[in-house]
Amino acid sequence: MAEPSITKRLVYHVGGYDPTEPRAVHQRFARELSRFRTTWSVTATLSEPVVQDDTASWQVATWGPNWRVETEYRLLRWDDVIKQAEHRPMWRRIPLALLAFADFVASGALWGYFRFNWRYAGFFLYPFVLFAMLAALAFVTGRLAGDAAGSVLVGWGVGLAAFALLMVWPARQFYLPLLFDDWIFSRGYIRGHEKLLEARLDRVARDLVTSARDSDVDEILVIGHSLGAVLAVDLVDRALPLDPALGKGRARLALASVGSSLLKIGLHGGATRFRAAVGRVASASQVFWAEYQALTDVMNFYKTNPVTAMGLAVPGRPVVRVARIRRMVLPARYRRMRRNFFKVHCQFVAGNDQRASYDYFMLLCGPLSVERQVSYADGAVSAINDDGALRESADVEPLVFEGTVEMSR
């Protein structure tokens, strides 16, 4: 029995809180695609990007000895939203960030982080602890200067100057402004303040539905990374009511949340609108939903079913899989990146050095459907020969989806 093969795929990618512009994203995509070519012994071509207000898109063609896939990749843009926040001065950013901190603590989100993944709780606390340490250092500096000069005014002046300098460096060195903006945005999203982004999600949802009707693709994949997983679920939830037949025809609909921050939002007591969206997407039988998590990534919730953690009764959704980043990259590269939490987190959307059960580019550009790849314990490893050919039949039987499943390779 031959492996079922995908020939055309439409991908909507929603990235995390990253201000990188589309053309830079395209350059990074091209670099990582070259890793994919080498690792899986395939050939690939990539078009130039077409950048629009809501999306940036490019065409990818990949093929092996007995298969070929054409992928249209559409990046949902929100780099402009992030860049707008970047221009916010620190004197405005700090009170908004402290308000976000108080909101997430009072809403029970922080307790939820400790309950489901204490490492994520540490990620939440990190920028605020860093800020408190820098503020304390500025205070001590001012106090010492004031005592030495015998003047309270000198102390205040030196302290404020020290604080301003610390907010430039080392605060920026340790990503404090970006992390503050991340949590400010998250609170704004929960409270319904991000109207520009919501309007964009509505437009892209209509585009998704129109493309599903008018194209001859075999599969539509909506994939969200980090905080982008929240927006990916939101996007699918907005698309489903526009066409009740979406995902039921030739073009199957798959949703992948990778290294996701679904519970970052979902555990907030005020996120009722988002939890309702998660419940609707999880209950939609025509949507195949897979959630990939990794232990070494502190910015996701390892071995936790996000739907269950939100208190939603939708058994078996999503299919939760564990990816092992150590097995995705070469040992020397892993030793270099393992203490860089951001690089580890971004490996979910990078090319692998080694064939592994989770491979971002195999999901986007491979001949197996997303559901088929998720159903194999080793992903596409047993389905692709050393020369890149698709085997007549895989060496492993599909798994039965029952919650979290360990990857075997």
Sequence and secondary structure as in RCSB ss.txt:
>XXXX:A:sequence
MAEPSITKRLVYHVGGYDPTEPRAVHQRFARELSRFRTTWSVTATLSEPVVQDDTASWQVATWGPNWRVETEYRL
LRWDDVIKQAEHRPMWRRIPLALLAFADFVASGALWGYFRFNWRYAGFFLYPFVLFAMLAALAFVTGRLAGDAAG
SVLVGWGVGLAAFALLMVWPARQFYLPLLFDDWIFSRGYIRGHEKLLEARLDRVARDLVTSARDSDVDEILVIGH
SLGAVLAVDLVDRALPLDPALGKGRARLALASVGSSLLKIGLHGGATRFRAAVGRVASASQVFWAEYQALTDVMN
FYKTNPVTAMGLAVPGRPVVRVARIRRMVLPARYRRMRRNFFKVHCQFVAGNDQRASYDYFMLLCGPLSVERQVS
YADGAVSAINDDGALRESADVEPLVFEGTVEMSR
>XXXX:A:secstr
       EEEEEEE  S    HHHHHHHHHHHHHHHHHHHT EEEE   EE SSEEEEEEEEEETTEEEEEEEEE
E  HHHHHHHHTS HHHHHHHHHHHHHHHHHTTHHHHHHHH HHHHHHHHHHHHHHHHHHHHHHHHHHHHHHHHT
 HHHHHHHHHHHHHHHHHTTTTTTTHHHHHHHHHHHHHHHTT  HHHHHHHHHHHHHHHHHHHH   SEEEEEEE
TTHHHHHHHHHHHHGGG TTTTTSSSEEEEEEES  HHHHHTSTT HHHHHHHHHHHH TTEEEEEEE TT TTS
 TT  HHHHTT   TT SEEEE  GGGTS HHHHHHHTT HHHHHHGGGS  SS  S  HHHHHH SS HHHHHH
STTTTGGGB TTS B SS SS      S B    
